[in-house]
Amino acid sequence: MEEDRTPDLRIANAALSQLSYHPEKRADSTRSAVMRQIAGNGGYNQSKHSPEIILDINPPYGYQEIVPLAKTHKVLLPAERRLPVLFRNLTALPLSFAEFAPAVHDYPIAFISGDAGSSFVAMAILGLEAQQNLFVAGDDAWDAGVYLPAYVRRYPFCMTRVTVDGKEQSERIACVEKRAVNAKGEALYDSKGEPLPVWDHLRKLLFEFEADLARTEDMCRKLQELQLLETFTAQVTPQGEPPIALTGMYRISEEKLQALPAGTLQELARNGMLSRVYAHLLSLDNFQRLLDRRAALRAREKPARKVDPKKLN
């Protein structure tokens, strides 16, 4: 049976969204106390939490199981550019607004919808086949020669959105991959509960990335409002193999972009969206780079041919 050559890059919105707590409906005073407790800079204390409130935490795309970050946690931090196991098989990763400029040099940037075009996210495409990341080096680290997305750099941490009675709250809290919490890990707070320099750096990245993701969401909503997004299929043909077609992606329609009124284009330029649009369009040429990476990977994996010494002159 021939191998499926058309991997679908659609990813459910639930998997890509940041997290949500879903407390059960309780008295307002109880909910307010819970909100005060879990809001802030990652100082959540599970032991003090009311047992009457059930929190359902959904891990974001690429994570396994997360827990609210406590000041008492010690965390195993990955070595620089070292990839968590689950990230080694991801075919795409979310990009934030500021990342379009550095990412355009290395990755195709496409828009993905998990709900049939109702909402979109911007993604860096990492592979041409299902569960393929072509940027993993031989030592299971991200290729040192390319831009490392912030989505990876923030690991094992992430941010949560808090929902009470179906209404999203303004507070966000920090969470951590449960498997990274370990007594042999690194402390993030001192004995007085003050953040250590290592956490100051990571927290800054975490909160800035969260804010920048929100800017990307705003841009995607604007592009959708202007009806600029269209589906497309990227097809590449490896030498000596059948073509590979990647479906389930959206791109900016250049024809519709050119037809926009001058005022609309000026607005997109003022808020920085127009430069991201052009970065996205330029990045689509990088599908050829992915094909080149795939060929180089296949060449490295191919066993060396044995030579019979008797046939040597």
Secondary structure, 3 states (H helix, E strand, C coil): CCCCCCCECCCCHHHHCCEEECCCCCCHHHHHHHHHHHCCCCCCCHHHCCCCCCCCCCCCCCCCCEEECCCCCEECCCCCCECCHHHHHCCEEECCHHHHHHHCCCCCEEEECCCCCCCCEEEEECCCCCCCCCCECCCCEECCCCCCCHHHHCCCEEEEEEEECCEEEEEEEEEEEHHHECCCCEECECCCCCECHHHHHHHHHHHHHHHHHHHHHHHHHHHHHCCCEEEEEEEECCCCCCCEEEEEEEEECHHHHHCCCHHHHHHHHHCCHHHHHHHHHHHHHHHHHHHHHHHHHHHHHCCCCCCCHHHCC
